[in-house]
């Protein structure tokens, strides 16, 4: 679970860097891209470690239950 969150943060940071460079019509520097991705991953893992795994698990459970409740709204035959 923690690895997925850290991976998602790294991907989002890399995409934001690429989009910023493209908007400025500047070339993407892959060493900077790597530094930003690794730095954001380290920062995210440090924050998650300091919060603790219990809190992250509780948040994951609440998101999962909310997602299943939202799916139940759109599944099945509607009753009026």
Secondary structure, DSSP 8 states (H G I E B T S, - for coil): -HHHHHHHHHHHHHHHHHHHHHHTT----HHHHHHHHHHHHHHHHHHHHHH-HHHHHHHHHHHHHHHHHHHHHTSS----
